[in-house]
């Protein structure tokens, strides 16, 4: 799959990339703070507590997403990616001097080696490499995403092919030294287009 080629899969690839980014930034699947549900009030206030926590949590996430957008603009090319973990905004940057601005905004800063642009270029390289592989490798990588915590790329791979693809990527190094990690995928197999 090539982002520059207009195919019937291009909208799907862009939509799935947007969905993955929104899930990362919205903290999808994260549990709530166990202390948040305890209340010293009566039973009736305990009954309303979960809905109050929900709206409060949504407001907090909206504020965190707004802060992430502001930091993205403020840091420019030094901004790599933001994510929400344990109710806190984390932002990765390639410039250690930007950590103070991240902290001032109320976020946790992380310095990584590769820029957002370099990571996106690595995704294009892995897609091109994948398109040149024979099946089943060609149809076993189902998704590509930036991994802001490692400063690398995460590939969602057919679980039966993870070992084979890991060995091939270590041998061929299609992304150079950019860190890559793998997670099992039950996604639909479809070969990458060159």
ZAMARGU-4260 file (C-alpha; in steps of 0.2 Angstrom, whole numbers, plus 5000, padded with zeros to 4 digits):
<rodrens>
0) 5000/5000/5000 | 5007/5017/4995 | 5001/5033/5002 | 5005/5042/4985 | 4995/5030/4975
5) 4976/5032/4973 | 4969/5015/4975 | 4952/5009/4983 | 4962/5005/4998 | 4969/5023/5001
10) 4954/5029/5010 | 4954/5014/5021 | 4972/5016/5025 | 4970/5034/5029 | 4954/5030/5040
15) 4963/5016/5049 | 4978/5027/5052 | 4967/5041/5059 | 4957/5029/5070 | 4973/5022/5077
20) 4980/5040/5081 | 4963/5045/5089 | 4963/5029/5100 | 4981/5033/5105 | 4977/5051/5109
25) 4960/5047/5118 | 4968/5033/5129 | 4955/5020/5123 | 4955/5005/5134 | 4963/5013/5149
30) 4955/5009/5166 | 4949/5022/5177 | 4957/5027/5194 | 4951/5015/5207 | 4951/5029/5220
35) 4940/5039/5209 | 4924/5029/5212 | 4925/5030/5231 | 4914/5043/5239 | 4911/5048/5257
40) 4893/5053/5253 | 4877/5043/5254 | 4871/5028/5243 | 4862/5040/5231 | 4878/5050/5228
45) 4887/5034/5225 | 4874/5029/5212 | 4877/5046/5203 | 4896/5045/5205 | 4900/5034/5189
50) 4891/5046/5178 | 4900/5061/5186 | 4916/5053/5184 | 4912/5049/5166 | 4909/5067/5161
55) 4924/5073/5172 | 4935/5061/5163 | 4929/5066/5146 | 4932/5084/5150 | 4949/5080/5156
60) 4953/5070/5140 | 4946/5085/5130 | 4958/5096/5139 | 4973/5084/5137 | 4969/5083/5118
65) 4969/5102/5117 | 4985/5103/5126 | 4992/5090/5114 | 4987/5101/5099 | 4994/5116/5107
70) 5011/5107/5110 | 5011/5100/5092 | 5010/5118/5085 | 5022/5125/5098 | 5036/5112/5096
75) 5034/5111/5077 | 5046/5098/5069 | 5053/5093/5087 | 5035/5086/5091 | 5034/5067/5088
80) 5018/5061/5095 | 5007/5063/5110 | 4997/5049/5120 | 4987/5048/5136 | 4992/5035/5148
85) 4986/5034/5166 | 4976/5050/5164 | 4991/5060/5159 | 4997/5067/5143 | 5014/5061/5137
90) 5023/5070/5123 | 5038/5063/5114 | 5050/5076/5106 | 5067/5075/5097 | 5074/5090/5106
95) 5078/5089/5124 | 5077/5108/5126 | 5058/5106/5122 | 5055/5096/5138 | 5053/5112/5149
100) 5039/5118/5137 | 5031/5101/5138 | 5032/5101/5157 | 5025/5119/5158 | 5010/5113/5148
105) 5007/5100/5161 | 5012/5085/5151 | 5026/5072/5153 | 5040/5074/5141 | 5050/5060/5133
110) 5065/5062/5121 | 5066/5050/5107 | 5079/5049/5093 | 5068/5049/5077 | 5056/5063/5071
115) 5038/5061/5066 | 5044/5064/5048 | 5057/5050/5049 | 5045/5038/5057 | 5032/5041/5043
120) 5046/5039/5030 | 5050/5022/5039 | 5032/5017/5037 | 5033/5020/5018 | 5049/5010/5017
125) 5042/4995/5027 | 5027/4996/5015 | 5038/4996/5000 | 5048/4981/5007 | 5032/4972/5011
130) 5026/4974/4994 | 5042/4965/4987 | 5040/4950/4998 | 5032/4933/4993 | 5016/4928/5002
135) 5012/4924/5016 | 5024/4939/5021 | 5017/4951/5009 | 4999/4949/5016 | 5004/4947/5035
140) 5007/4965/5041 | 4990/4972/5044 | 4994/4989/5051 | 5008/5002/5054 | 5009/5014/5068
145) 5020/5026/5077 | 5026/5020/5094 | 5028/5036/5104 | 5035/5027/5119 | 5049/5018/5110
150) 5051/5032/5097 | 5049/5018/5084 | 5036/5009/5074 | 5024/4996/5079 | 5018/4983/5066
155) 5002/4973/5068 | 5006/4956/5061 | 4997/4940/5058 | 5002/4930/5074 | 5007/4915/5064
160) 5020/4925/5054 | 5027/4936/5068 | 5043/4925/5070 | 5046/4925/5051 | 5043/4943/5048
165) 5054/4948/5064 | 5069/4938/5056 | 5067/4945/5039 | 5066/4963/5046 | 5081/4960/5057
170) 5090/4953/5041 | 5085/4966/5028 | 5083/4981/5039 | 5071/4990/5028 | 5069/5004/5041
175) 5087/5006/5045 | 5090/5007/5064 | 5073/5013/5069 | 5066/5002/5083 | 5052/4991/5077
180) 5040/4981/5088 | 5027/4968/5084 | 5009/4965/5090 | 4998/4950/5085 | 4984/4955/5073
185) 4969/4946/5068 | 4966/4958/5054 | 4961/4954/5036 | 4976/4949/5026 | 4979/4960/5011
190) 4995/4962/5001 | 5003/4979/5001 | 5004/4988/4985 | 5020/4995/4979
</rodrens>
